[in-house]
Amino acid sequence: MSSWKASFCCLAIHFALFGATAFAASDVPPGFEELVTGQKVWIDVNLLGQSAGLFEANVTLETVQFVKPLDVLNALNLPIKKESQEYKQLADAMTLPLARNGNLACGSNNNATGCGFLATDKLAIIYDENDAKVSVFVDKKLLPEGDKHALYYTPTRETENAFIHQQTLNVVAEKEYSNFSLQGAGALGILTNGYVGFDWSLNAYRNDDATDQTVNVDDFYYRQSLGQRHYVQVGRMDSRDLSSNLGGNISFSMLPLGAIDGVRAGSSLSYLNREEASKGSPLVILLSRKSRVDAYRGNQLLGTFYLNSGSNTLDTGNFPAGSYSVTLKVYEDNTLARTEVQPFSRTGGIGDGHMQWFIQGGKVASQVSSNESAHDETDNESAFQAGIRLPVGTSTTLTAGVAKIADQHFVEGGVEWTHGFDNRLLDGVLDIQTNLLTGSNGTKGDSEQLSYSDGVSLSAYRNAAYGNECTTGSDRQDYADIGCYETLNATIAVPIKEWSVSLGYTLNTNTSLTNNNYDTSRSFEDNMANATQADSSSRTVQLTLNRSFLWKGMSVSTRLGAYNRTGDDDANDDKGVYLGFTLTRSTPANAEGRASHSSVSTDYQSSQSGDDEFNYSATQDWNWGDNNQQQIGVTVGGNNNTNMNADVHGHINGQYGDASATLSDSYDRTQQTHQAAFSGNYSSSMALSRSGFFWGPAGTNSPGAAVAVEVKTDDEANEDNDALVNVDVDGGGSAQMSQGSKALFPVNGFEADKVSVNENNDPRQTSMADITRGAGNQSVFLLPGKMKVREVQMESHYTYIGTLLTSTGQPLIEGKMLNAHAFIAEEDGGFTAELTQQPKNLYLKNNNTLYQCPVKVESKRDVVRYIGETRCSPITPAELPENLLPETLAQRQVSADSRD
C-alpha cells in the first residue's frame, strides 16, 4: 500500500504544478495510468465507528465504486427492510461511483475540527487513503441508533453458521472411590435466526461395592426467532430458559415445569438491550445551545453530560435505584444558566413493558440413563403448560401459570411489587413477592419473599409445599410432585461503625407419610388410615460480626459469632460460639509478570455437642503470565484434635482451555493413617464452520456463540519473528497472537460484546507488529450457533541502526534502501532503517549505483538492532535478489494492493 499512497502524493504534486487541463490531455506520467482508470483495493467499511468488514472496490482519484455493493449495504445492518423504498434507493446509490471526499478524512488534514463527518440525506462516504478505510454516512432517520440507545439489538451480519460446543471434565479419585463426569453444551446455527441447542452429561462412579454410569440429555431442541420479541422451539426442553431473558423472565415457585419432549412458543427478551431497558424513567432536558448538564440527587453528583442544542434524553443507566428528585444544573460556557428539578424512578427491574407469555405441550421427558432406579413413573405422560407475566404500571408485575400433567391439574399465580423510597426514614428499594399454588389431590403451596436495601439489608423468604409426599408413602420420582416441606429464612445485616453485623434465622420442616405394614389386600383408604406421619423440624439462630481492614500492608479479616440450633430430635440440638481471622498479603506483579499471594487463617469453635476445636491453615500461591493465568501453590493445615492435611494445587487458564488440579493428603493422628486424593478439572470450547476447526478456552456451559480471529501468514516473514497482536473479546477472553495463528473466543448468545484488535507494544519483543488489515474495535451481537470471523493481516517491523560506508571508507549519505520500509541517512553515513524482515544484506541505490551491505548485528535491545559500521560493495542489477528486481517489485505491488 505504501507505493500506492506515494503515487497519489506524487500525482497530486503533478496536478498542482501543471494543472488538470494538461493532465486531461493525456499528460499522464508513465506508470500512473492505473490511477486514472482505477485500481482494485480492499477497503475497511465503517458505519458509526463500527467496522462492517472488508470489501473490494475500484478506487480512482475522484471516486470509489464497490465490486459487490449489495454485500456492503447488507453488512451495514441498517434497520430497514429489503422491500422498503429506502433500501432500494440506497441500493441504487451504492452501485454508483461514490465521491471520495478525501479532504474530510481526519488522517489527511491533521485531525482538523469537523473532520470525519459528512451530513447527507442520501448516501455519502469519506475515503481515507492512509488507512484504506471508508466511513459511510446516510440519512439520520435510517441510522440504527448505534444499538446503544435502541431497545432491541440487531444481530450482527456477515457471520457464519457453526457448530459450537463447550465441554467440562471433572475427576475425583481416592483409594476406595472415584468419580468421573463430563458435561457439554452446544449450538448449531441454522438458517439466519435459528439454531439447535443441547446440553448433556455423563457421570460414572466406582466404590468398593458398586459401579454406576448415567447419561442425561436435558435439552435438545431447535429454536427459531420470530422477529425480535417471539420464538418457537421444538424438541426436548426444560424450564431454565423460561426464567431467563430467552423465555421472558417468567418464573414460578412450584408449578410443575420439568423437561418435556414437545413444542414451545412464546415471547422473549433475548434481543433486549438490558442497559437501555434498566435506565428507569426518562430525564429530558431542552437546550438552546451546547451545554454541560450536571445531575444531582441532593448533594450527590450522579453524572455530568455534555450535550448539543435541542431535546436531549440523559443516560441514567448508572443512576442508583429508587424514586427521588434529580436536580439538573445547566452550564453554558461553564456558567450556571438555570436549574431544573425532575422526578426519577428506577427499580432495577429489566423488561420491555410488554406482556411476556409462553405455551408448551408434549410428553414428560424420560432421561437417557443406565440407572434403572431413577425411573420417573410419569415418563411419557402428556404435559401441557402455559404462563404469562404482565407488568402493571412501573412497579407491579403479575404472573399466572397452568399445568396439566396426565389427569392432574395445577394453577399458580403471583404478584411482585417493587418501590423505591426517598425520605429521611427510608431511602432504598423494597421488593415484595408472593405466589400461591393449588392442584389436584389436595396439592397446594405458597411462597413469600421480601427484600429491602439502603445500607441496611433485610431479606425474608418462606416456602411451603404440600404435594403427593404428604399423602402417600411412595418414594417414587414424580414429575408433578412438589414435595412436602416448609422453609423460612430471614436475615438482617446492619453496618455498625467498622463492623458488619448480621442476624439470621432459619426454619426447616419436612413431612413424610410411612406405612411399614401396607396390606395389598386392603383398600388404599384403609391403608392410609393406618399410616403414620413423621414430621422433622429444625430451627437455627445465628449472629455474625465481620470486619476487614489493612494493617502493615496486609489485609485482615476478622469474624466472630454465636449460634443456637434446636429440633424435634434433641440429639441434633447444639449451640456455641466461633471466632477467627485471616491475614492476607499480596505481592503485585513484577516486570516479568510474576506475583504471589500468602494467607494464614485460624478458627476456633466451642460447641455444646462436641469438644472445642481449633483449625488452622496456611496457603502460598505463585502466579505468572500476562494476566496471572497460571498458578501453583501449596496449603498446609489441621486441627487440635486428629487431622493434619496438605495439598499442592495449580491451575492454568489459556487459549486452549482452563485446567486445574489438586493433590492432597490427610493424616489421622489417632489412627495413624493417610488418605490421599486427586481432583482435576478441564474446561474448553470448540467450533466447526466453513472457516475451519477452532479450539478455545472455557465458556459458560450453555448453548453459545463465538468470535474467531485468524492472523494471516506473511509469506516473507522470518521464522523467528515474534511480533504479536493483542485480541480482546468482552466475555470471551483475550490472547496474544502471532502470524499464522488462529484463536477462538466463546461468548454468550444474545449478548452484546466488543472485539478489539490492536498491536502489541511489549518492549520485550524483538519485533513490532504493524496491523495492515483488521485492526480496531467492533461491537457484535451474536445468536447461539453463530460465529464472527475476524481476519487480521500484519507485518513485523525491525529497526536497524548503524553506519554505511563504501569499500574505501567513504560515507553513503543518500539514496534509497530497496529492502527497507523506511530509511533515513545522515551526513556521516549513519542510518536508521525499518524493515519487515531480518535481512542478511541491505541493498542501497545511491544515484545510479547499487550497493550490497552485509548485516552483522553487534547488539540488540528490544526491537532495535545495532550493526555498527558496514562496508558496502557495488553490484550489478543482475546480482540483486529476485524479490528486489524491478519487474518483481512491480508485480508484488499490484498483488499487495489487491489484497490490502
N, C-alpha and C positions, 0 to 999 in steps of 0.2 A: 504493500500500500504506500510506502514512503515515496517511491518514484512517481506513482500516480498522483499523490498530493503535490510533489515538487513540480510535476508537469503543469498542473493547474496554476501554480505560482508563476512559473516561467511564462506561460501563455498570458497571464494577467498583465505582466510587465510588458509583453509584446503589444497587447491592446493599448496600454497607456501611452506607449511611445509612438505607435504607428496608426492607431485609430481603427475603428471597426470597419470602416469602408474598405481599407486596404485588405483587411482580413477576408471580408466578403468577396473580394476579388480574387479569391483562391490564393492569397498570400499566406499560406499555412506552412510553418516550419516543418521540415522533414521529421517524421516520427511522431507528429502531433495530430495526424489525421483522425485517429480514433476519438479524440476529444471533440471533434465536430460531429461525427456520425453517432457517437455514443459508445459507452463501454459497459459491459455487464459486470456488476459487483453485487456482493451480498450485503444487505443493509439491516441494521437493528431497528425495528419499527417500535415506536413508543406512543402511548396514549396516557395522558395524565401522569406521566412519570413512570408508568409501568410498562415493561417490555412485553410486546405481543409476540416476539420471535424474530427469526432471521428470514428475510425474503430476498429473492433475486430481483434486480431491477436494472434497467438500461439508463445510465446516467450520462447526460450531456452537460455542456457548460450552462445551460439555462433550465433544463427540465429533468425530472425523474419519472420514469414510467415503469410500473411493476410488471413483471412477466406473468404472474398469477394474481391479478388484482382482487378477485373474489376471495381467495385464501387470506389475503391481507385484511379485507373487510371483516370476514368472519372471525379472525383472530382478535379483533379489537374488542369483542364482547360487548358491543353496544346493545342496550335494552330495546331493540326494535325487532319486529318480526320480518321474516324474509319476504312475505307477501305485501308488506306495507309500502306506501308510496315513498316514504322517507328512505327505505332500504334501496328501492330501485333507483332513486336519484343519486344516492351515494355510490351505488354500484356503477352507474354510468360515469360519474365523475372520476371514480378510481381507475377506470380503464383508460382514461386520457392521460397524456403527459402533464405532469403537475409542476408548476413553477417551483424552483428550488428555494427561493427566499433565503439563500445562504447568508445574506447580510444581517439577518436577525439571529443567527446562531451565536450562542454565548462564547463558543470556542473560537469564533472568528473575529470578535470585536472586544476582546478583553473583558468579558462579562459586564458590558455596559448596562446601565439602567434600562429596564424594559426588554432586555434580550430574552430569547427563548419563548416568546409569546406572540400569538397572532390571532386577532379577532376575526371571525368569519361566520357567515350564516349558511355556508355550504360545506366545502371541504378544502383544506389547505394544508401545506406541510412546510416545515423548516428542515432543510438538509444541512447537516454538519459534516463536512467532508473530512475534518480532522479525526472524527471518531466513527465515520461511516454509519451515522445514525440519522433517522428521520423521526421527527416529532409530528404527530398528526393532530389537526385541530378541526373540530366540527361545530355545528350549532350547539349552543349550551343546552338547548332543550333535548338534545339527543344523548347527552352525556349520562353515563351510568352512576353519577354522583360518587364516583370512585369506590362504590360499595362501602365506603367508610360511613356515610350517612344514610345509606339505603337500609330499609328494614329487613330486606331479604338479600342474601348473597346470590350472585350469578356464578354458576360453575365455570371453572377455567376451561377454555377450549384448547385445541392443539395438545390433547392428551392421548394416551394410549390405553386401550383395554388391556388389563394384565391380570395374571393370577398372582395374588399377593398373600403370603402366608406367614404367620408368626408362630413360633414354637418355643416351648419351655420344658426343660428336662430337670427333674428333681430326683436325687438319690440319697438314701439314708441306709447305712449298713452298720450293724453291730454283730456281736458274736452269735447271738441267738435270734436275730431279727434283721430283716432287710425290707426295704420298700423302694419301688421304682414307679415313677409317674411321668407321663408325657402328655402335655396339653397343647392343643393347637387351635388357631382361629384363622380363617381365611376368607378372601373375597375374590370373585372373578367378575370383571366388568363385562356387561352385556349391553349391546346397543349404545345409546347415548346416555340415558339416565337410569339404567338398570344394572343390577348385579346379583350374583349368587353369593350368599353369606352362609357361613357354617362355623361351628366350633365343636370340638370333640375332646375326649380324654381317654387315656389308657392307664390303668392302675394295676400294679402287681405287688403282692407282698408274700413274705415267707417267714415262718417261725418254726419252732421245734415240732409243732403239732400239725400244721397245715400250710398249704399254699393256696393262693387265690388270684384270679385275674378278672378284671372287668373292663369293658369298653363301653363308653357312653357317647352318644351323639345327641347333644342338647338342641342344636339348631341346624337346620339345613333347608334353606328357602331361597326363592327368587323374589326380589323386591324391585318394583318399578315405580319411579316417581311420576306422579300426575301433576305436572306444574310444580310450584314451589311450596304448596300447602297440603297436598294429599298424596297418598300412596296406596298401592295394593301389593300384597305379597302372598305367596303360596308355598306350602311345604311344611316342614317341622319348625315350630317356633314356640319359645316360652314367653314369659311376661316381662323380661328385663327391658326390652325396648319400649314398652308402653309407659314406663315410669321415667323415661329419658326424653330428650328432645326429639328422638326419632319417632316416638309414638305420641307426642303431645303432652308429655309430663302428666299422664293420668295415673294416679296412684290410689290403690285400695289397701286397706289394712288386712282384711281377712277373706275377701271374695276369692273363691277358688279360681286361680288363673295359672295353672301349671301348663306344661308343654302339651301341644296338640299337633296332630297332623291334619292340616286343613287350609283354609283361606282366611286372610285378614285384610280389611280395608279400613282406612281412617284418615284423620288429619295428622299433620306433622309440623314440628318446629325445627326440623333438621336444617333448613336453609336460613333460619332466623339469625340476624346479626345481633348477638347477645349484648354486645356493648351498647348498641343503639337502643335495644329494647329495654335495657335496665336503667336508662337515664332518668326516668321519672317525668313529672310534669314539665312542659317546655317553659323556658325563660326566654322571652323575645324582647329585644331592645331595638328601637328605631334610632338611627344615627344620620345626621345630615352631612357628616364628613368623617374622614378616617380618624378613629379614636381608640383610646385604651379604656377598657372597662374592667374594673376590679369588683369582684363579687365577695360579699361579707355575710357571715352568719354571726350577728353580734359584732364582736371584735376579732373573730376568726376569719382570716383571709382564705377563701375557698379556691380562688383561681384568678388569673389575670388573662385577659383576652385582647388581642389587637385585631380590630375589625374595620372593614370598609364601610362606606356610607350605604344606607339602605336598611332593610329589615334583616336582622341577624338573630339566629337562634343559638344560644350558648350551649357549649358541650358540657353537660352536667354529669358525665359518666363517672367522675371521681368525687362527686359530692357525697357526703355521708347520708345514710338512710334516715328517714324521719319526715315529719311535717313541720316546717318552720318558715320564717320570713327571710328572704335574701335581699340584702341592700346592694344595689348596683350603682357604683360611682363611675361617672363618665368623665374622662380626662381628654381634653383637646389641647395639643401641644404641651402636654404634661401639666396642664392647669385644670383644676376641677371645674367642670362646666355645669353639671347637675347631678342629682341623686334620685334614684327610683327605688321603691320597695315593692317586691312581688312575692306572693305566696309560692311555696315549693313543697312538693310531696314526692318522696321516693321510698318505696317499701323494700326494695331489693328483689322483688319477685320478677321473673322473666317470662314474658308471653307476648303475643301479638294482638291481644284484645279480642280475639275470635274464640268461639266455642271450639273445643277440641273433642273429638269423638273417635270411637273405633267399634267395629263389629267383626266377629270371627266365628267360624264354625268348622267342625270336623270331628275327628276321633281323638280320644285320650291317647297320647303317645306312649308307646312302650319302649323302654330303654334297651339298646342292644348290649346285652350283658351276659356273662357266663355265670353270674352269681344267681342261682335259681331262687335263693331265699329272699331276694329283694323284689319279688314279683308284686306288682300292684294289681289288686283284684278289680280295679276299674279300668284296666287296659282295654283299649278298643271300644269302650263305650262312647256314645255320642256326646259331644260337648258343644255348647253354644254360649257365647259371652258377648256382652256389649257394654259400653260405658261412655259417659260424657263428662267433660269438665267445663263449667260455664262461669266466666268472670262476670260478677255483678258489681258495677261501679269500679272503683280503683282499689278497693281494699277487701272485697269479699269474693270467694270462689266456692261454687257448689259442685259437688261430684255425685254421680249416681251410676250404679252398675247392676247388671243382672247376669245370672249364670244358670244354665240348665245342664246338669250332668246326668245322663240317662233319665231316670224319673225323679231326680232331686232338683229342687229349685232354690235359688238364693238371690237375695236383694241386699245391696249395701248403698247407703247414702252418707254423704259427709258435707261438712261446711268448714271453711277456713276463713278466718278474719285476721287481717293484719292492719295495724295502725301505728303511725309514728306520732309521738308526743313532743310537745315543745313548750314546756312550762318549768317553773322552778322546782317542782316536785318530781316530775317525770320528764326525761329528755332522751328517750330511746325508742326502740321498736318492739311492740308487743305482738306476738303471733299466737293465736288460739285455733286449735283444730279438733274436731270431733267426728267420729264415724260410728254408724250403727249397722249391724248385720242381722238378718233373720233368714231362716231357711227351713227346709224340710226336716221332719223327725225331731223337731224341737231345737234345732241348731240356732244359736244366737251368739252375738258378741258385740262388744263395743270398745272403743279406744278414745282416749282424750290426751291431748298434748298442749302444753303451754310453754312458751319461752319468752324471755324479756332480757334485754341487754342495754345498758347505758354506762358501763363501768362496773356496775353490779350485774351479775349474771344469774338468772333464775330459770330453771327448767324443771318440768314435771311431765311424766309420761305414765299413763295407765293403759293396760291392755287386758281385756278379759274375753276368753273364748270358751264356749261350751258346745263342743261338737259331738261326734259319734263316740269318742272315747269316754265321754261322761255317762253314756247309757248302754254301752256294750263292753264285753270283756275281751273283744277281739284285738289282737295286736297287729292286724294286717295293715299294710300301707294303702291308704285310701286317698285318691286324688281330691275328693271333696271334703275330707275330714279336716277341720280347722284346729283340732286339738282340744284339750281340756285343762285350762290353766288361768291364772290371774297374776299379773305382774304390776308393780308400781315402783317407779324410780323418780326421786326428787333430789335436786341439787341446787344449792345456792352458793355462789362464790363472791366474796367481798374483798376488795383491797383495803388493808388497814396499815397505813404508813408504808413500810417497805415490805410488808408481808402480803401474801395471797392466802386468804382463809376460805376454806370450803367445807360445807356440811352436807353430807349425803345420806339418804335413806332409801333402802330397797326392801320390797316385799315380794316373795315368790310363793305361789300356791299351786300345787299340781294335784289333780284328782284322777284316780283310776278306779275302774269297777272290775272286780275279780270274782270268779266263782270256781273254786277248786273242785266242786262236786257237780259239775254240769252233767245232767242226765239227758241223753239224746231222745229217750222215750217220752219225756215230758215236754209240754209246750214251752215256747220261748218265754211267755209271760210268767209261768211257774218258776222257771229257772231264774228269771230276773228277780223274782220275789226273794229268792234265797241268796242272791248275790250280795256282796259286801262292798261298800265304798270306802276307799282308802284316801285320805287327804294328808298331804305333807306340805308344810309351810315353813318358811324361814324369814327372819327379819334381821336386817343389819343397819346399824347407825355408825357412821364414821366421820370423824373430824380430822382435817388435814391442814397443816400450815406449811407453806413453801416460801423460800426466799433465795434469790440469786443475786450475787454481787461480785465485783472484781477485787482481788487482793494480791498485791505484789506480782502483777502480770498473770495471775491465774484466775480462772472463773470458778467461783464457789457456789455450789447449790446445796442448800440445807432443807431438810424435811423432818417433820415430826407429826405425830397424830395418835389417835386413840380410836378403838372400835369396840362394838358390842354386838354379838350375834346370838340370837335365840331362835329356837324352833320347836316343833312338836316333839322331836326326838331330843331329849336332854343330852344325849351323848354328843350331839353336834354343837351344843352351846359353847360359846367362847367369848372372851373379852381380853383386851390387852392394850399395850402401847408400843409404839415403834418410833425410832428416830434414826437419822442417817445423814451423811453428807458425801458430796463428790467434789474432788478437786480436778480441774482440767487445765492443761496447758497446751497451747498450740503454737508451733513454730511456723511462721509464714514461709512460703516457697522462696527458695533462693534463686540465683541467676540460672541455675540448671533445672529449675522446676521441682526441686525436692522439698518436701515438707514433712513434719512429724506431728503426732498428736499423742499426748500422755494423759492418763486419768487414773485416779485412785478413788475407790469407793468403799465405804463401810456402812453397815446397817445393823442395828440392834433391835430385837423384838422380844418383848415379855408377854407371854400368853398364859392364860389360866389353864388351858388344856395341855400344856406341854412345858418342857424346860425352856429357860431363856436361851436365845440363840443369837450368836454374833457372826455375821457374814462379812467377808472382805474380798476384794478383788483389785487387780491392777492390770492395766492394758497399755501397751505401747504399739502404736501404728506408724508405719513409714509410708508416705505417699510420694509418687512421682508421676511425671507426664505433664503435658501442657495444661491439662485441666484436672490434674490429680486422678487420672483414670485408673491408675494402678496402685495397689496397696498390699502390703504384707504386715502382719502383726502377731503379737503373742499376748495371751491373757493367762494369768495365774490367780487362783483364789481358793476359798474354802470356808469352813465354819469352825466353831469351837467344839463341835460335838464329834462328828465322824468323818466328814468328807473333805478331800482336797482335790482340786481339779486344775487342769491346764489345757490350753489349746493353741494351735498355730492356725492362723486363718489368712486368707488373702482373696483379693478379687481384681478383676481386670475388666474394664469397660472399653471396648474398642470398636473399630469399624466393622468387624465381622462377628460381633456378639458380645454379650456380657456374661462373665463366668465368675463363680465364687466357690470356695472350698474351705472346709474346716476339718482338721484332725484333732480330736480331743481325747482326753483320758481322765477318768475319775477314780480316785483311790479311796477305799473304805478302810479307815484305820482300825476299826473294830474287827472286821472280817479279814483284813489284810489281803484284799482282792482288788484287782484293777478291772475297769470296764472301759474299753476303748470304743470309739465310734468315729465314723466318717460321714460327712454330709457334703453334697455338692449341688450346684445349680448352674444351668447354662440356658440362656435365652437369646434368640436371634430371629431374623426375618429373612425372607427370600421373595423374589419376584421374577416372573417369566412373562415376557411380552415379545413383540416383533423386534424390539431393540436388543434382545438377548436375555441372558440369565444374570441375575444380580443377587448377592448375599450381603446382608447388612446387620445392624445392631438390633437390640430388643425393641419391641413395640409395646402396645398396650393390651395385647391378648384379646382383641376384638376385631371383627372384620374392618379392615382399614384401607388406606390409600398409601401412595409412596411418591417420593421425588427421587429421580435417578440423575446423577451427574457423571458425564463422561468427559475426560480431558484427552483430547485427540493427540496422537503421536506426531511429533515433528520428525520427518524423515532424516533431517540433517542434524538432529540433536546428538550430543555426545552421550556415551553410555554412562559416564559418571556425573551427568547433570542431576543436580539435586534441587532445582528450583521447584517451589511449591505454590499452590493457590489455597486460600482458605475458603471453605464452604461451610455455611451455617444455615440450618433449616429450623425454624421455630417448631418445637415439639418433636423434631426428628433427629436432633443431634448435630454434631459438627465433625469435620475431618480436614486434614491437610493432604492435598492430593498432588501427585506428580504427573508428568506426561505419560500418556498411555494407560492411565488408571481409570477406574470407574467405581462409584460408590452408590449405595442405596440408603435412603433415609425414610423409614416408615413414619407415617403421620396418621392422625385420626381422620376418618372420613367425616364429611360435613363440618369441617372446621377451617377457619381462615389461618393460613400460615404465610410466612415470608421466607423466601430463598435468597441468600446473599452469597455472592462470589466475588472475592477480592484477592489482590496479590498478597503474598506472604512477605512481610518485611523483616523477618527474623535475621539479625545480623550474623548469626552463626552459620547461615547457609553460604555456600561458596559461589552461588549464582542467584540472580534475582529474576523473578518471573515478570513478564510483561504480557498481560492478557490482551489478545488481539480480537477475541470474539467471545461473548457470553458473560462479560463482567456486569456487576451491578446487582440491584435488588429487584425482586419480583414477588408480588403477592399472588397467592394461589388459593383456590377453594376447590378441593377435590372430593368427589364421591368415592365411596368404597369401590375397590376394583379398578380405579383409575390411577395412572402413573404419568407424571410430568417429567419428561426427559430434557435435561439442560445440557447442551453441548458447549464445551469450552475449548478454545484454542489459545495456546500461549507460546511465547518464546522465552528462552533462557538467555539472560544477558550477563556477560562477563566484562569486567573493566580491566584494561591493561595500561600500565604507565611505564615509561622508560625513555630512552634516547635513541634516535635513529641516525646512524652515521653511514657515509659511503665507505667503500673499502679503503679509501685514503684518509679517512677520519674527518671528512667534511660533514657538517650537519645537514640533514634533509629538512628544510624549513617549510616546505609547502608541497601540495599535491593532494591526491585522492587515494585513500586506502580502499582497495577494491573489495576486501572481505570484511570490512567493518561497517557496523550500523551507524556509528558516529565517529568522527575523527577531528582532533584539534592538535595543531603543531605549533611549537614555539620557535623563536629565532635560534636557539642553541641546539635545536634538534629534539628537544624534549617533546613528548606527545602524550596524549590520553586518547584511548580508543575504546569503544564499546562494541563488543562482538556478540553474536548469537550462538557461538560455538567456541570450543577451545582449539585454536589452530596450532599447527606445527610451524607455520610460516605466516608472516604478514606480507601482503602484496601491495606495493605503493606505486602509483603512477605519478611521476614528477615530470612536468612538462610532457615531452614525448618519450620519456624513458621509463621502462618498467623495472622495479626493484623487487627482489625477494629478500626478506629479512627474517632470519631464523629466530624462533621464540624459545627461550630458556628461562623459565620462571625461577628467580632467585629467592623471592619471599612472597608470602601470601597472607593477607589479612582480610577476613570476611570475603567480600566479592571482588576485592582489588588484588591484582597480581602485578608484581614489580619485576620487570625483565632486565633492568639495568641498561647498559649500552649494548646495542646490537649492530653488527656490520652488515650492510645491505649490498647485495651483488646485482649488477644489471642482468636482465634476462630478456629473451625474445618473447613475443606474444605466443609463440607455439609452446613455450615452456610453462605457460600458465596452467593451473589445474583446469580440468574440463568444466567444472561448475563456475569458473570465472571468465570463460571465453565470452566475447560479446554476444554471439548468437545464442549461447546457453542462457546468459543473463536475461536476454530479451524474452525467450520462451518461458523462463521461470517467472518473470514479472507478469506476463499475461495470465499464466496459470494461477499465480498468487492472488491477483486482483479478482479473478473469477471466483476463488474460494472465499476471499475476505469480504 
